[in-house]
Amino acid sequence: MLQTLWECLQHHHRTVGIWGDSLTFLGGLLLSAEALFKKKDRLTIASVATVVKLFPGAEDGKGNKLTTTTEEDKQLKRWEKVAKWGVGLLTFGFLLLLLLRISE
């Protein structure tokens, strides 16, 4: 089976290269997304802080009490998930490119 995979890799080297480059680019894009949206996140937290200050008993759409720490935690969890996907895609794309170079 490994022999068949190796032959397939050598036969379709251009396709493997395109996939490797695309996954590496997408992984880098996901890793940089947090920096791109940092201002939006800060504005969201500031808005929530203002709402909490004006309306201490405010609730979100699910009925949970609204606080700035819950909003920050929500954003941190989201960016952690995005970063994990970015690292995974970047690693997989790099490994594809490395296999491609080895097969040449």
PyMOL commands that set and color helices and strands:
alter all, ss='L'
color gray80, all
select helices_A, chain A and resi 2-11+13-36+38-54+68-103
alter helices_A, ss='H'
color red, helices_A
deselect
rebuild
show_as cartoon
